[in-house]
Amino acid sequence: MKNHRFWDVRRWVIGPDAYKPTHRVDVKYVTPAAGNYRKADGSTWGAPIYSNALLLEETRAWLDKCYFFPIYRSEMNKNTKLIQNPGY
């Protein structure tokens, strides 16, 4: 099932293992003309060159407080024995 990873990470308590820096793949074609990487028939000029790069714009880090949600202030006002979850 798609889009359930966050919930799986919480349920399995594997946050630090699951959230690591992500990488991207840069694909480049060597072409005789700048900006034109396809021939008129739609094929490419040559084999693509792949390079792996770290995504610096996106930093992923798991905070242990993400295993729990904060308790609403209105609920804490109703029951004075409630203690806020750690990190909130």
HELIX and SHEET records of a PDB file:
HELIX    1   1 ARG A    5  TRP A   12  1                                   8    
HELIX    2   2 GLY A   15  ALA A   18  1                                   4    
HELIX    3   3 ASP A   64  TYR A   67  5                                   4    
HELIX    4   4 ARG A   73  LYS A   78  1                                   6    
SHEET    1   A 2 HIS A  23  LYS A  28  0                                        
SHEET    2   A 2 ILE A  49  LEU A  54 -1                                        
END                                                                             
